[in-house]
């Protein structure tokens, strides 16, 4: 049987927090986002923040990035030629 909604979305899996104030991005080995902002400046700021805070060895899955500067960022290597998946240098 499928898990209940409560089991899938309990307080250990989902939390409510301000995206800019949240301080634990570096606790995750994988960060996925699907362009959370429609305003370009906010999206660019968000992308940079996530790239800076992602732990070394972490994986970033970033659909609809507004910037391609990650291609020139030595901290990151693209894991797939077509999919928006990168690895940050270092070890987990």
C-alpha positions as CSV (number, residue, x, y, z in Angstrom):
1,X,0.0,0.0,0.0
2,X,1.0,3.6,-0.7
3,X,2.2,5.7,2.3
4,X,-0.3,8.1,3.7
5,X,-0.1,11.8,2.9
6,X,0.9,12.5,6.5
7,X,3.8,10.0,6.3
8,X,5.0,11.5,3.1
9,X,4.8,15.1,4.3
10,X,5.4,15.1,8.0
11,X,7.5,17.7,9.8
12,X,10.7,15.8,9.3
13,X,10.4,16.0,5.5
14,X,8.8,19.3,4.9
15,X,9.2,22.6,6.8
16,X,7.9,26.1,6.4
17,X,10.7,28.6,6.3
18,X,11.7,31.8,4.6
19,X,13.8,30.9,1.6
20,X,16.4,33.7,2.3
21,X,16.5,33.1,6.1
22,X,16.8,29.3,6.0
23,X,20.3,28.3,7.1
24,X,20.5,24.6,6.5
25,X,21.0,24.2,2.8
26,X,24.5,22.8,3.4
27,X,22.9,19.9,5.3
28,X,21.6,18.3,2.0
29,X,23.5,16.1,-0.4
30,X,21.1,16.9,-3.2
31,X,19.2,20.2,-3.8
32,X,16.5,20.3,-6.5
33,X,14.6,23.4,-7.6
34,X,12.3,24.4,-10.4
35,X,12.8,28.1,-10.8
36,X,11.1,29.4,-7.7
37,X,11.0,33.0,-8.8
38,X,9.6,34.6,-11.9
39,X,11.5,37.9,-11.3
40,X,15.0,37.4,-12.9
41,X,17.0,39.3,-10.3
42,X,15.5,37.3,-7.4
43,X,16.1,34.1,-9.4
44,X,19.7,34.9,-10.0
45,X,20.2,35.8,-6.4
46,X,18.6,32.5,-5.4
47,X,20.7,30.5,-7.8
48,X,24.0,32.0,-6.5
49,X,22.9,31.4,-2.9
50,X,22.2,27.8,-3.5
51,X,25.4,27.2,-5.4
52,X,27.4,28.8,-2.6
53,X,25.6,26.9,0.2
54,X,25.5,23.5,-1.4
55,X,27.9,21.2,0.4
56,X,31.1,20.0,-1.3
57,X,30.3,16.8,-3.1
58,X,26.6,17.7,-3.3
59,X,24.4,17.5,-6.4
60,X,22.4,20.3,-7.8
61,X,19.4,19.7,-10.0
62,X,18.3,23.0,-11.3
63,X,15.5,23.2,-13.8
64,X,15.1,26.5,-15.8
65,X,18.1,28.3,-14.4
66,X,18.2,31.9,-15.4
67,X,22.0,32.0,-15.6
68,X,24.5,29.8,-17.2
69,X,27.5,31.1,-15.2
70,X,27.7,27.7,-13.4
71,X,29.3,26.4,-16.6
72,X,32.4,28.7,-15.8
73,X,32.3,28.0,-12.0
74,X,35.3,25.7,-11.3
75,X,33.4,24.4,-8.2
76,X,30.9,22.6,-10.4
77,X,31.0,19.9,-13.1
78,X,28.0,19.0,-15.2
79,X,26.9,15.4,-14.7
80,X,24.8,15.0,-17.9
81,X,25.1,16.8,-21.2
82,X,21.4,17.5,-21.6
83,X,19.9,17.4,-18.1
84,X,20.4,20.3,-15.6
85,X,22.5,18.3,-13.1
86,X,25.8,19.4,-11.6
87,X,28.1,18.1,-8.9
88,X,30.0,20.5,-6.6
89,X,33.7,19.7,-6.1
90,X,34.7,18.1,-2.9
91,X,33.5,15.1,-0.9
92,X,30.4,14.5,1.1
